[in-house]
Amino acid sequence: MHTPEEIMNLSIQYGEKKIKKPLLAKLILGFIGGAMISLGYLAYIRVSASIPENMASLTSLVGASVFPIGLLVILLGGGELITGNMMAVAIAFMDKKIRFSELIKNWAIITVANIVGAIFVAYFFGYLVGLTHSGPYLEQLIDIAHHKIEVSALQAIGSGIGCNWFVGLALWLSYGAKDAAGKVLTIWFPVMIFVAIGFQHSVANCFVIPAAIFEGQATWLEFIYNFVPVYIGNIIGGSIFVSAFYYLSYKHH
């Protein structure tokens, strides 16, 4: 592993690189990012839906154990995920390597591309292919979506903070690992834990809530009311609880 100081410098470098990618690359990689996170969530539903209700903790554990495949593909194979950029691009801004306008532009582009990728998976694989369209899979989908949209705005923000504290740490630790095996381990466990706890990820919610909408079990207004506070929480979790805390701790001018 690299030292924390080295990880901080690598994070700044990666944040700069994210800004410099061409627009087409950002859009394609953002679409991939949204789709991969959604496919991880689809796997969660498929492997956990048949577990009895009185074993809810096992449902969370089993589902959470497969969810990280999405972030794993993004970080090792290529992809852009806004929750990761909330950490990496933010720390590059804190180090004055990029302008605030560049940060906002990057976040906006990747967010839109992620949403498109997530809704594509919800409609194409979930609804058209039918992987969340019937039986215990539909019941699990509706239960998860309703649980997310029924929380208050304050709860959604808090849940978003917890989520991206872990996702930001997964990204941070993956930058510190020097080989593929190390990166797999450092990504898998923080992501698995945030899912097992039940924290909310704005892009993952762009899959599960629209998937419920396509089944007539939620509305787009409910989706927006969920997305905005969770997104704000994700910004705070990634940019402050990871980037700012470590930058203030390890950047000695």
C-alpha positions in Angstrom: 0.0 0.0 0.0 1.0 3.6 -0.6 1.2 5.9 2.5 -1.8 8.2 3.2 0.2 11.1 2.0 1.0 9.3 -1.3 -2.7 8.3 -1.7 -3.7 12.0 -1.3 -1.3 13.0 -4.1 -2.5 10.2 -6.3 -6.1 11.3 -5.7 -5.3 14.8 -6.7 -3.7 13.5 -9.9 -6.7 11.3 -10.7 -9.0 14.3 -10.1 -7.0 16.4 -12.6 -7.2 13.5 -15.2 -10.9 13.3 -14.9 -11.3 16.9 -15.8 -9.1 16.6 -18.9 -11.0 13.7 -20.5 -12.8 14.6 -23.7 -16.6 15.2 -23.5 -17.4 12.0 -25.5 -15.3 9.9 -23.2 -17.0 11.4 -20.1 -20.4 10.7 -21.5 -19.6 7.1 -22.5 -17.7 6.3 -19.3 -20.5 8.0 -17.3 -23.1 5.8 -19.0 -21.0 2.7 -18.2 -20.6 3.9 -14.6 -24.4 4.3 -14.1 -25.1 1.0 -15.8 -22.5 -1.0 -13.8 -23.8 0.3 -10.4 -27.3 -0.5 -11.5 -26.3 -4.0 -12.6 -24.7 -4.5 -9.2 -28.1 -3.5 -7.6 -29.9 -5.8 -10.0 -27.7 -8.6 -8.8 -28.5 -7.7 -5.2 -32.2 -8.1 -6.0 -31.8 -11.4 -7.9 -29.7 -13.1 -5.2 -31.6 -11.9 -2.2 -35.3 -11.8 -3.2 -36.0 -15.4 -2.3 -34.7 -15.2 1.2 -37.5 -15.3 3.8 -38.6 -12.0 5.4 -37.7 -13.2 8.9 -34.0 -13.4 7.7 -33.8 -9.7 6.8 -30.2 -9.4 8.0 -29.1 -12.3 5.8 -30.9 -10.6 2.8 -28.8 -7.5 3.4 -25.6 -9.4 3.8 -26.1 -11.6 0.7 -27.2 -8.7 -1.5 -24.4 -6.5 -0.2 -21.8 -9.1 -1.0 -22.5 -8.9 -4.8 -23.3 -5.2 -5.1 -19.6 -4.1 -5.2 -19.1 -5.7 -8.6 -20.3 -2.5 -10.2 -17.7 -0.2 -8.6 -15.1 -2.9 -9.2 -15.7 -2.8 -12.9 -15.7 1.0 -12.9 -12.4 1.4 -11.1 -10.5 -1.4 -12.7 -12.1 -1.6 -16.2 -13.0 2.0 -16.8 -16.0 4.1 -15.9 -16.9 7.4 -14.3 -19.2 7.5 -11.3 -20.3 10.8 -9.8 -19.9 9.6 -6.2 -16.3 8.8 -6.9 -15.7 12.2 -8.6 -17.2 13.9 -5.6 -14.1 12.7 -3.8 -11.3 12.8 -6.5 -12.3 16.0 -8.3 -13.0 17.8 -5.1 -9.6 17.1 -3.7 -8.0 18.3 -6.9 -10.0 21.6 -6.5 -8.9 21.9 -2.9 -5.3 21.6 -4.1 -6.0 24.4 -6.6 -5.2 22.1 -9.6 -8.6 22.8 -11.2 -11.1 25.7 -11.2 -14.5 25.5 -9.4 -16.2 25.9 -12.8 -14.4 22.8 -14.0 -15.5 20.9 -11.0 -19.2 21.8 -11.4 -19.0 21.1 -15.2 -17.5 17.6 -14.5 -20.0 16.8 -11.9 -22.9 17.9 -14.1 -21.8 15.8 -17.1 -21.1 12.7 -15.1 -24.3 12.9 -13.2 -26.4 13.1 -16.3 -24.5 10.3 -17.9 -24.9 8.1 -14.8 -28.6 8.8 -14.6 -29.1 7.8 -18.2 -27.1 4.6 -17.7 -29.0 3.7 -14.6 -32.4 4.3 -16.1 -31.4 2.3 -19.2 -30.7 -0.7 -17.0 -33.9 -0.2 -15.0 -36.0 -0.2 -18.2 -34.1 -2.5 -20.5 -32.9 -5.3 -18.2 -35.4 -4.8 -15.4 -38.6 -4.1 -17.3 -38.2 -5.3 -20.9 -36.0 -8.3 -20.2 -38.2 -8.9 -17.1 -35.6 -9.4 -14.4 -37.5 -7.3 -11.9 -40.9 -7.8 -13.5 -42.5 -10.6 -11.5 -42.5 -12.8 -8.5 -40.2 -12.3 -5.5 -38.0 -10.0 -7.6 -40.8 -7.5 -8.1 -41.7 -7.6 -4.4 -38.1 -7.0 -3.4 -37.8 -4.1 -5.9 -41.0 -2.4 -4.6 -40.0 -2.9 -1.0 -36.6 -1.4 -1.5 -37.9 1.5 -3.6 -40.6 2.4 -1.1 -38.2 2.2 1.8 -36.0 4.8 0.1 -38.7 7.3 -1.0 -40.5 7.1 2.4 -37.6 8.6 4.4 -37.5 12.3 5.3 -35.2 14.7 3.4 -33.0 15.0 6.5 -32.7 11.2 6.7 -32.0 11.0 3.0 -29.1 13.5 3.4 -27.7 11.7 6.4 -27.9 8.3 4.6 -26.2 9.9 1.5 -23.4 11.1 3.7 -22.8 7.6 5.1 -22.9 6.1 1.7 -20.3 8.3 0.1 -18.1 8.3 3.1 -17.6 4.6 2.4 -17.6 4.9 -1.4 -15.0 7.7 -1.1 -12.9 5.5 1.2 -13.2 2.7 -1.3 -11.8 5.0 -4.0 -9.2 6.4 -1.7 -8.0 2.9 -0.6 -8.0 1.6 -4.2 -5.6 4.4 -5.2 -3.4 3.2 -2.4 -3.3 -0.5 -3.5 -0.4 -1.4 -5.7 -1.8 -4.5 -7.4 -5.1 -5.7 -8.7 -5.8 -8.1 -5.8 -5.3 -5.2 -3.3 -7.6 -3.0 -5.3 -10.3 -5.6 -5.3 -10.2 -6.0 -1.6 -10.0 -2.3 -0.8 -13.0 -1.6 -3.1 -15.2 -4.6 -2.1 -15.5 -4.3 1.7 -16.2 -0.5 2.1 -18.9 -0.8 -0.6 -20.3 -4.0 0.8 -20.6 -2.4 4.2 -22.4 0.8 3.1 -25.0 -1.5 1.3 -25.4 -3.8 4.3 -26.0 -0.8 6.6 -28.6 0.5 4.2 -27.1 3.9 3.2 -28.4 5.5 0.0 -26.4 6.0 -3.2 -27.9 8.6 -5.6 -26.9 6.7 -8.7 -28.1 3.3 -7.4 -31.4 4.9 -6.6 -31.6 6.1 -10.2 -32.0 2.4 -11.0 -34.2 1.0 -8.2 -36.8 3.9 -8.0 -37.2 4.2 -11.8 -37.5 0.4 -12.0 -40.4 0.7 -9.6 -41.8 3.6 -11.6 -41.9 1.4 -14.7 -43.9 -1.1 -12.7 -46.4 1.6 -11.7 -45.3 1.5 -8.1 -43.7 4.9 -7.7 -43.7 8.4 -9.4 -41.1 10.6 -11.0 -41.8 13.3 -8.5 -41.0 10.8 -5.6 -37.8 10.0 -7.5 -36.8 13.6 -7.6 -37.7 14.2 -4.0 -35.4 11.3 -3.1 -32.6 12.0 -5.5 -31.9 15.6 -4.5 -31.3 15.1 -0.8 -29.4 11.9 -1.3 -27.2 13.6 -3.9 -26.5 16.5 -1.4 -25.6 13.9 1.2 -23.3 12.1 -1.2 -21.5 15.4 -2.0 -20.9 16.0 1.8 -19.8 12.4 2.4 -17.3 12.3 -0.5 -16.0 15.9 -0.6 -15.9 16.7 3.1 -15.8 13.4 5.1 -13.1 12.0 2.8 -11.4 14.6 0.7 -11.4 17.6 3.0 -10.6 15.6 6.2 -7.6 13.8 4.6 -6.4 16.9 2.7 -6.4 18.9 5.9 -4.6 16.1 7.7 -1.9 15.2 5.2 -1.3 18.3 3.1 1.5 20.2 4.8 2.5 23.3 2.9 
